[in-house]
Amino acid sequence: MHRYKFVLYRPLQFLPVLFGISVITFILVRLIPGDPARVLLGTRATPEAIARIRAQYGLDEPLLAQYFYFLRNLADGEMGRSILYKIDVLKLIATRIEPTLMLVLCSMVLSVLIAVPVAAIAARNHGRLADQVIRIVSTFGIGFPPFWLGLMLIILFSVELAILPVSGYGNTLSEKLAHLVLPSLTVSLSLSTVLARSLRAAMVEGLRSDVATAARARGMPESIVFWRHVLPNSLVPTVNLLAVNIGWLIGGTVVVETVFALPGMGQLLVRAIFSRDYMVVQGVAMVFACATVLINFLADIVTVALDPRVKL
């Protein structure tokens, strides 16, 4: 169990990271041109009304004081009050977290389901036509922008074939899953290409390893050698790569949710940026940061569990 000692001290290492993210987010949000009070009240608002709104939300305070208020709210388990929605930011995020969480989970699962068999086919046909085709397709797949890919999927499956909904989230579980198919596919098609390339390289190396050679010498069938020895050892770098791309995956949900009108945190963040709702932008950014850190932490635990040689 000494291999898992990092579980005790690793959360403490995340605190400076989250603190730095809070500082950067606070500064960048304040650099957005425009006054939240004027955006809220409109162009015909009087200076007195604007000053009253700024005082109500503490926007007339010095920047350093505003940041300390933000940290104090975080310490109290709060994130301030939304200027646009007029409710607590934490409660607002709680109403939007389910679609984003479901989108991320479905995208991760779908990416793995696509990447593993594709990488296995490429590795077991190393240097042949199937391997070359998969490598070329995966190279092109990396370059597809998510918003363009999402629009193409909408045209194909929603407009032409009319088998999947265009936008929204639905009410029942079946409706929600149906609405998540295209957004999840949009994200996973980009992510799975990266995972497949990494997994293929690890599998090719595993097929040439001494462990695989020894298993073949004992008369073990090639399929058993691959699935019992090569694949488990190849998953370790892929898990790490997936954890590294979690930040990209979460960031990609912002674009995808906007394309598919999915009422999640990404869509909330975009609207908050355009309306200069500082508290919401800061709150969503911190939730995304905490989710990324947590998933990387879980990936470290999975890595140690898969490979006893790894020590963190």
N, C-alpha and C positions, 0 to 999 in steps of 0.2 A: 504493500500500500504506500510505500515511500515515494513511488512514482507520481502519486496524486497529491503530494504536498503543496504543489503550486496552487491548488484549489483554495488554500487558506490565505495566501498572500497576493494572488493575482488580482482579486477585486480591489485591493488597495492601490495597485498600479494603474487601475482604470480611472481613479479619481482625478489625477492631473490631466488626463486626456479629456475627460468630460468638462473640467474647468476651462481648459483651453478652447474647447468647442463653444462653450457658453460665451467666452470673451469675443471670439471671432464672429459668432452669430450676432451678438449684440451690436458690434461695430458695423458689420456689413448691413444690417437692417437699417441702422441710422443713416447710412450713406445713400439709401434709396431716395431719389428726388421726390419732393412732395411732402405736404403736411397732412398727417392723418385726420386732424380736426377739419381741415378744409375739404378733404376728400369726402368725409362723412357728411358735412353740412352743405356742400355744394359751393359753386362759385359766387353765389349771391349772399353768402353768409356774412354777417356783420363782424367786425373785429371783436366786439364784446362777446358774441356767441362763441367765436373761435377760442378766445382766451378762457372762457368758462369750461369748454370741453378739454382744453389742454391742462387746465388746473385739476379737473375731475380725474383725469387719468395720469397725473403726475408728469406730463410731458413738458411742463414749464420748469421742472427741476434740472439742475446740472446733470450732465451725462453720467458722471461718476455716482451721483446719488441715485439715478435711475437704475444703474447696474446693481448697486447694493440692494435696492428694493427687489430687484429680480432675484438675486441670490437669496434674500430673506424669504421670498415667496417659495423658492425651491426647497429651502430648509424646512419650511412649514408644510410641505407637500402641496403647494399651490403654484399656479403659473400666471396669476393675475387675471384680469377681466378683459374680455374681447371688446374692442371699440365698435366693431361692426355688428356682432351678434348679441351684445349686451348680456352675456352670461360668462361664468367662469370658464377659462380656457381648458382646464382639465376635464370639466364636464362636457365641453364641446368636442374635445378630442375623443372622449370615451364613446360618443355617438358615431364617430367616424372610423374607429380603429378596426372594427370587424371586417369591412370590405378590403382594407389594405392588408390585414393579417391573412385573410383567406387568399388574397391574390399572391402574396409572397410565398405562402405554404404551397399552394397549387403550382406556382411557377417552379419552385425548387423541386418538388416531386416530379413534375413533368420533364424538367431538364435532366434529371437523373435517369428517368425512364427512356429518354431519347438518347442520352450520351452513352450509357453503358452498352446497349446492344450495338450501336453504331461503331463505337470504339473497338468492341470485341470483333466485329466483322472485319474492320480495317486491320487490326493486329494479326488476326489469324490468316489474313490474306496479304500479309506484308509484301509490298512491292508489286502486287498484281493489280489488275484493272479495278477491282472493287476498292482497294486501298487508295489508288490514285483518284478515283471519282469522289470518294468521301473526303479526302484531303482538299480537293478543289472546291467542293460544295461548302465545306466548313470554313474555308478561307473567305469565300464570298459572303457567307452568313455573318461573319464577324463585322463586315462593313455595312450591313443593312441597318439604317436608323430605325429605332422602335416605332416612331410615329408613322413613317412611311409603310413599314411592315404591317402595322395595325390597320391603316387605311386599306391596304391591299386585301387583308383578310376580311375586312368589312364588305368590300366590294364583292369578293368571291362567295363568302358563306352567308352573308346577310342580304345582299342586293340580288346577286345572280341566282344562288341556290335557295335562298330564303329558308335556311334550316336553323339559324342561330340568331338570337336577338342582337340588335345593333348597339344598344346602350342601356344604362340603368343597372339595377341590382336585383330587383325582384323582392318577393315577400317570403315565399316558402323556400325550403332547403333546395328542392329541385330547380326552382326558378333561379335561385342564387347561383347554383352550380352551372346552370345553362348560361347565365350572363357572364360567368367567369371563364368560360372556355376560350373565347377569343383573346381577352386580355392576358390570360395565363400563357396561351400559345405564343402570343406576340413576344412576351418576355423570355419564355423558355427557348424559343428558336434561336435567339441571340446568345443566351447563356450556354445552351447545350453545345454549341459549336466550340466554345472555349474549353468546356469540360471534356468534350470528346477528343480534342487534339491532345490535351494533357494526358488523359487516360490511355489513349492509343500509344503514346510514346512510352508510358510506364509499362503497358502490357507487352510491347515489343521487347523492351529490356528484360521484363520478367520471363518471357519465353526463352531468352538466351541465358538465363541465370543458372548457377550451379544447382539450385534447388530443383528447377524444372528438368535439368539434365539427369540428375540423380533419380527423380521420379520416373522418367522414361526408362532408365536403365533397370528399374525394378519391374518393368513390364506394365506400368500403369498406362491406360489409354490416354490419348492426347486431350480428349475432352475433359477427363478427370483432372489431368495436370493443369489445364487452363483454369477451370472453375474452382478447384480446391487450393491451388498454390499460387497461380499467377494473379488472378483477379483480387483476392484479399490483400496481397502485398501492393497491388497497384492502386488501391483505394486511398491509401494514406496521402500521397501528394494531391489527389483529386479533392479529398475533403478539405485540405488546406487551401487549395485554389478556390473552392466553392466559398469558403469563409472569407477569403480576400475579396471575392466578387459580391459579397453580400451588400456592401455599401453601394456598388453599382446597381445591384438588383433593387434595393430600396429606392435609390434615386430614380431608377427607371420607372417605378410605379407612378411618379409624379406626372411624367409624360403620358403613360399608358392610361391612367385614370382620367386625364383630360380628354384624350382621344375617344374613349369609350363612355364618357360621362359617368364614371363610377364614383359614387359618393363616399370616397375614402379620404384619407389624410393627405394624399397627394393633391387631389382637387382642392381640398381645404387650404393647403399651403399656397397654391397658385392664386386663389382668390384673395387670400390674406395679403400676399405680396402686392397685388394690384390695388388693394384698398388701403395699403400702408397700415395694416393691423399688426403692430409690432409684437404684441403679446402672443398672438396666435402663431406668428412666424417663429418666434423664439421657442414657444412650447412645442410645436411640431418638430422643429430642428432638434431639440433636446430628446424627444421621444425617439426620433430616427437614430440619433447618436447612441442612446442607451440600447436600442434594439441591435444595432451593429456590434457594439461591444459585447453584449450578451451572447450573440450568435457566435462570435469569434471565440469567446470563452468556452462555449459548448463544443465548438469544433476542436479546440485543444484537448478537451476531455476525450472526445471520440478518437482523436489521433493517438493518444496514449493507450486507449483501450485496444485499438487495432494493431498497434505495433509496440510490444513490450520493450523494444530497444530505445524508444524515444523517451527522453527525459526533459521536462520543461521546468 
